[in-house]
Amino acid sequence: MKLRFLLVFICCFFFQTSAVNATDLRGKVDAIGPYASAPFPLAKASVKIKEQGNTQSVIALYRTGRDGMYYFRNIPPGQYLLVVNNSLTVPIQVEDTKLQDIGPLLFRY
């Protein structure tokens, strides 16, 4: 019985520790073009997170909603590249927090 309790305690501690070291990210992509009078939300844009030193390694992928918003869950702290539609690349620093907002991105077409 004590061994089972110890095993449950260790598992709970492990999962709690691993969740603390991951961050949820959210942000928005707006677009503007030659015929637009103001920026507008970029719907269905491909947003990728890649390791900064290894641009071939995609950590996460998301398609923006109609509002241009994207969300990533459980991203480990570190330096990454945020890539929108394979043409706009922005370096980001993911902090060791529960939630991090990335400033709005402006995609020019």
DAFEN-V118645 format. One record per helix or strand of 3 or more residues. SS is the DSSP state (H for helix, E for strand). FROM is the first residue (numbers start at 0). TO is the last residue. If there is no record, write none. Layout:
BEGIN
[[SS & FROM & TO] [SS & FROM & TO]]
END
This chain:
BEGIN
[[H & 1 & 19] [E & 21 & 31] [E & 45 & 50] [E & 57 & 62] [E & 68 & 75] [E & 77 & 83] [E & 87 & 93] [E & 98 & 100] [E & 104 & 107]]
END
